[in-house]
């Protein structure tokens, strides 16, 4: 097929383009801006647009279908041209569903833990030699792309609650119609799309209606919002089962899985929330025919997805992590997890406010106790980001009131934040950096390498 991707530079969209090309399709695309790693990866594959911007002349009668990314708008010139020509137009979730229509579709959903849980399932399936397709929202060790499309009998999909496309204002997760669904947790996010918590929660209620008959739903027993949803859902067309964290203990700043009748299994990931993610992944794998003991040994060397509690530095007296946490529930879970590993060691937590929700004064009260487990907390935001998102200005003093932390500073300048971090006393102190952005382009690895004591 000949396929054209509008907004090809997106994280999933550019990986979809690479997967389609690998399957022998003729692929073209366009975007108004493309950043790394997408830029270099598309360039190496010969898929980088010859010039940026939207060019309707790229649409021609030889194109079999157009795949529309969320970054495009409804008045996009290429989209309008495709509509005029009567070309088939897919959102990428619709295209994925059409590809996986006859497969077992495993869809991992929830406000937090989606990427890690999806990654755990993929890691175990791959390690045990199972054949499967996938779509995941971050780069994983052992996988060249974030999307694979083949004739495998199973597809593992990270399904988020954001809109499928500018033409389809339904959450992506609903478009996949799962055979096996995971619901990890519900905590309000995306205030720009779901202005109230009830509007947000209703998207997950809709998810319960699209699970295929004879399918399964695995849900977190520790989440009261999910408990309420499941209790109020009367469908008997599929099986429902809850999960809680896998049993483990902490030893020397690491976790080990407690297995009945066997020696403990040391784990390469950390965090109570990741033990919950692992429990969900185990239930999925068991539903796919994998024994629990096989799962437990295979998951041991899972190191996590990129920027999900990714270790930047590991020394005798210091450690540093980078995490994608940005929503309040994610920030709280990551901060709690790191503090629990080293309860006696001071923790400096640094959070960038980068998303529409986190920069919205109406949503910021949700962060009130999110950094409570940090001994010292720093919050950074960029006034330029507010301008680019066309949002009202905020000031540091205003932001500080929303966090209610006794030892907190707010920065609106990346250079000032970096200077502060470089001047900190780092002896016997841990560092956690949390953002879905880039801290103003700061090289976090270089910073950590420079400031952590050499004798660690």
HUVEN-V997563 format. One record per pair of residues at least 12 apart in sequence whose C-alpha atoms are under 6 Angstrom apart, sorted by sequence separation. I is the first residue (numbers start at 1). GAP is how many residues later the second one is. D is the distance in Angstrom with one decimal. If there is no record, write none. Layout:
<<I;GAP;D> <I;GAP;D>>
This chain:
<<135;12;4.5> <160;12;5.8> <161;12;6.0> <255;12;5.6> <309;12;5.6> <310;12;5.2> <134;13;5.5> <159;13;6.0> <160;13;5.4> <309;13;5.5> <134;14;5.2> <159;14;4.3> <309;14;4.6> <396;14;5.3> <133;15;5.0> <307;15;5.6> <308;15;4.6> <133;16;5.4> <307;16;4.7> <308;16;5.6> <307;17;5.3> <30;19;5.7> <32;20;5.0> <132;20;4.9> <8;21;5.4> <31;21;5.9> <32;21;4.1> <56;21;5.8> <131;21;5.5> <134;21;5.2> <221;21;5.2> <8;22;5.7> <31;22;5.5> <56;22;4.5> <67;22;5.8> <132;22;4.9> <133;22;4.4> <134;22;4.6> <135;22;4.8> <136;22;5.1> <216;22;5.4> <220;22;5.6> <221;22;5.5> <4;23;5.9> <6;23;5.7> <7;23;5.7> <8;23;5.9> <65;23;4.8> <66;23;4.7> <67;23;4.8> <68;23;5.0> <132;23;5.5> <134;23;5.6> <214;23;5.8> <215;23;4.7> <216;23;4.7> <217;23;4.7> <218;23;5.0> <219;23;4.7> <220;23;5.3> <221;23;5.9> <1;24;5.1> <2;24;4.6> <3;24;5.0> <4;24;4.8> <5;24;4.4> <6;24;5.4> <7;24;4.6> <65;24;5.8> <67;24;5.5> <213;24;4.9> <214;24;4.7> <216;24;5.8> <218;24;5.5> <2;25;6.0> <4;25;5.2> <9;25;5.0> <56;25;5.9> <67;25;5.9> <213;25;5.5> <349;25;5.8> <348;26;6.0> <414;26;5.6> <347;27;5.3> <350;27;5.8> <352;27;5.8> <347;28;5.3> <348;28;4.8> <349;28;4.9> <350;28;4.7> <351;28;4.8> <352;28;4.7> <353;28;5.1> <9;29;5.9> <246;29;5.3> <346;29;5.7> <348;29;5.7> <350;29;5.8> <352;29;5.7> <422;29;5.9> <245;30;4.8> <378;30;5.6> <380;30;5.8> <382;30;5.4> <245;31;3.9> <376;31;5.3> <377;31;4.7> <378;31;5.0> <379;31;4.7> <380;31;4.7> <381;31;5.1> <179;32;6.0> <244;32;5.7> <378;32;5.8> <380;32;5.7> <174;33;5.7> <177;33;5.3> <178;33;5.1> <179;33;5.2> <246;33;5.4> <267;33;4.6> <268;33;5.2> <177;34;5.4> <245;34;5.7> <268;34;5.9> <269;34;5.3> <368;34;5.5> <180;35;5.6> <182;35;5.9> <184;35;6.0> <268;35;5.3> <368;35;4.2> <179;36;4.6> <180;36;4.8> <181;36;4.8> <182;36;4.8> <183;36;4.8> <184;36;5.4> <367;36;5.8> <368;36;5.8> <180;37;6.0> <182;37;5.8> <336;37;5.7> <365;37;5.2> <185;38;5.9> <332;38;4.2> <328;39;5.1> <331;39;5.8> <332;39;6.0> <328;42;5.7> <103;50;5.0> <104;50;4.7> <105;50;5.1> <106;50;4.7> <107;50;4.8> <108;50;5.0> <109;50;5.2> <103;51;5.1> <106;51;5.9> <107;51;5.8> <108;51;5.6> <109;51;5.9> <107;52;5.8> <3;60;5.9> <2;61;5.0> <3;61;6.0> <5;61;5.8> <2;62;5.3> <3;62;5.2> <4;62;4.9> <5;62;4.8> <6;62;5.1> <7;62;5.2> <3;63;5.7> <6;63;5.9> <7;64;5.9> <7;65;6.0> <271;66;4.4> <107;71;5.6> <106;72;5.8> <105;73;5.1> <108;73;5.9> <109;73;5.7> <110;73;5.1> <91;74;5.5> <105;74;5.2> <106;74;4.7> <107;74;4.9> <108;74;4.7> <109;74;5.0> <110;74;4.8> <111;74;5.6> <104;75;5.9> <106;75;5.9> <110;75;4.9> <111;75;5.1> <110;76;5.9> <111;76;5.7> <93;79;5.8> <97;79;5.3> <347;82;5.9> <346;83;5.1> <347;83;4.8> <348;83;5.0> <349;83;4.8> <350;83;4.8> <351;83;4.8> <352;83;5.0> <345;84;5.9> <347;84;5.9> <351;84;6.0> <253;88;4.9> <74;92;5.8> <73;93;5.9> <70;95;4.6> <69;96;6.0> <70;96;5.8> <325;109;5.3> <326;109;5.6> <318;110;5.5> <320;110;5.8> <324;110;5.6> <325;110;5.7> <317;111;4.7> <318;111;5.5> <319;111;5.0> <320;111;4.6> <321;111;5.0> <322;111;4.8> <323;111;4.7> <324;111;5.0> <318;112;5.2> <320;112;5.8> <324;112;5.0> <19;129;5.8> <15;130;5.9> <15;131;5.8> <16;131;5.7> <15;132;5.7> <317;139;5.5> <316;140;4.8> <315;141;4.8> <117;160;5.0> <121;160;5.3> <117;164;5.8> <140;165;5.0> <191;166;5.2> <139;167;5.5> <190;167;5.6> <124;174;5.5>>
